């Protein structure tokens, strides 16, 4: 009985550290079909940013710089690797939780969705950018 209780407690703890929750964002006024198409890989990924090893302030700066540069260069779809937080304090996905906020506030971002398992799963996102005006 005690072993089962310990196993139950362990799985609860690792679940909160792993944070397998998918990220999703869609700017209002856009069709939910965009999210499905983005997740399915219908948009060709033209560039990538890897945030591994960066602290939050650096990651925020890198993310906004990257998105703004991509928008200027008319890049439509990108992949951002934020990791799963296994090396973070408390083994929590700190960047993952902040990234969705940063991206949702960037005027160029239309949609964000966690990548399929074969392309990073919940450790990365696809980002769809608006056409540059």
N, C-alpha and C positions, 0 to 999 in steps of 0.2 A: 504493500500500500504506500509506504513512504517513497519508494523508488518512483512510483507513478506520479505522486505529488511533485517530486523534484523534477521529473521530466516535463510535467505540465508547466511548472514555473519557468523552466529553461526555455521552453518553446515560446512562452509569452514574451520573455525578455528578448530573445533573438528576433522575434517578429518585430518588436519595436525598433531594434537596431537596424534590421535589414530594410525596413520601410519599403516594401514591395509596391506601394501605391503608385499607380500611373499618374503622370502629370498630364494635364489637359487644359488648354486655354483656347478660346475662340473670341476674337474681337466682335462686339455686337455689330449687327448689320451684315454679317457674312454667313453663308450657308454652312450647316453642320456637315454637308457633303465634303467640304474642304478637309475637315479633320479625318474623315474616313479615308479619303484619297491620300492624305499625307501619311497616315499610319500604314496604309497598304504599300506605300513606296511608289505611288503614281508620279510623284515629282522627283526628278533626278537631283540628287544631293550634289551641290556644286562646290561646297567648301565645308571645312570642319574646324572646330575650336575644341581643344582639350584643356579642361580646367584642373586636372589632377595636380595636386601639390600646391595650389594657390590658396592663400587665405582669403577670406570673404571680400575685403576691400579690393585686393588685386583682381579677384575673379569678377567683381562687379564692373570694374574699369575695363578689363579685357572683353567682357561680354558686350558692353555698350559700344566700345570701339569697333569690335568685330562686326556687330549687327549694322552699325552706321556705315562702315566701310563696304559691307556687302550690299547694302541698299544703294549706295552711291554707284557701285559697279554693276547694278542691275542683276545681282545674284538673287534668285527666287527662293531656293530651298537650301538649308544648311543643317548640319548635325552638330550638336554641342554635347560633349562628354563631360558629365559632372561627377561621375563616380557614384558608388553606393555608400560612401561614408565609412568604409571599414577601417580606414586609417585616421579618422577624425576623433577628436575627444568624445568619449562616450559612445564611439562607434555609430554615430548617427549621421545621416546624410545632410549635413549643414548646407552645403552649396546647393544641393537639389532643392531644398525647401526655400532657399532664397531666390534661386534662379527663376522660378515661375513668376515671382513678383517683379523682378527686374525686367523680364521679357514682356510681361503684360503692360508695363508702363512705357515701353519703347514704341514710339509712334509707327515704326516700320513693320512691327510684328503683327501678323494677322492671326496665326494659329501656331500652337505648340502641342506636341503629343509625344509621349514616351515611345521610344523605338521598339520594334519587335525584338524578341529574345536574340535572334541571330545578328543583331546590329547594336547590341549594348543593353537591350531590355530596359529596366528601370534605372539604369546607370547613364542613360543618354536620352536626348530629345531631338526630334526633328522640328525645325522652325521654318514656317512659311512666311516670306516677306511680301509686303505690298509692292506693286510696281512703283518704281521711283517717279515722283511727280515733278 
